[in-house]
Amino acid sequence: EPEVTQTPSHQVTQMGQEVILRCVPISNHLYFYWYRQILGQKVEFLVSFYNNEISEKSEIFDDQFSVERPDGSNFTLKIRSTKLEDSAMYFCASRTTIRADTQYFGPGTRLTVL
Amino acid sequence: QKEVEQDPGPLSVPEGAIVSLNCTYSNSAFQYFMWYRQYSRKGPELLMYTYSSGNKEDGRFTAQVDKSSKYISLFIRDSQPSDSATYLCAMIPDFSGGYNKLIFGAGTRLAVHP
């Protein structure tokens, strides 16, 4: 069964460094999302992406964040200058055009900022 | 008032018990309701979704929505140790925006002991 994959599974970085989190959505999906989950807190929406542009973003998704679909398969989240409070699990999700209610989540990348 | 409220638990039940998990919400614009299951350090996995008030059954799982009370439930019959996980309710506002970000509850941690 097709699935969303994410790499790396765990990323450790120093405060102020740039990180890129990578996702490979399910191949026929056209809507892509990033969510994050700080330890012990709820899953929060960051950004949605469709037709090669951001369709919606949350207050969390400030100028330090960016997303890109550099080719036909990858979807990336970049944090330019990481802060301690960026430490969280980051989940990528994707869905088809037809099934708007069904988002498939990847296993997540655990980001630790020291 | 939070948009989606969910008791974080933990909830501990014996194997075979009926489990009831609940969420309340404040925004009547929510039209689509989902339940996700999340195992430790994994991504959320969609269990059930529903659009309207009433019940929807899938095997041992029943999702119930009461829009007049802004209250949704997930019932698990004949609970098994493998059901031990965190259960997240999630909602989508109406589709006017089209991109369908999910709004999650905090998640209820369930432990089913043999």
Interface residues (C-beta under 8 A of the other chain):
Chain A: V4 Y31 Y33 Y35 Q41 K42 V43 E44 F45 S48 Y50 S55 E56 S58 M89 F91 R95 A100 D101 T102 Q103 Y104 F105 G106 P107 G108 R110
Chain B: Y32 M34 Y36 R41 K42 G43 P44 E45 L46 Y49 Y51 L88 A90 I92 F95 G97 G98 Y99 N100 K101 L102 I103 F104 G105 A106 G107
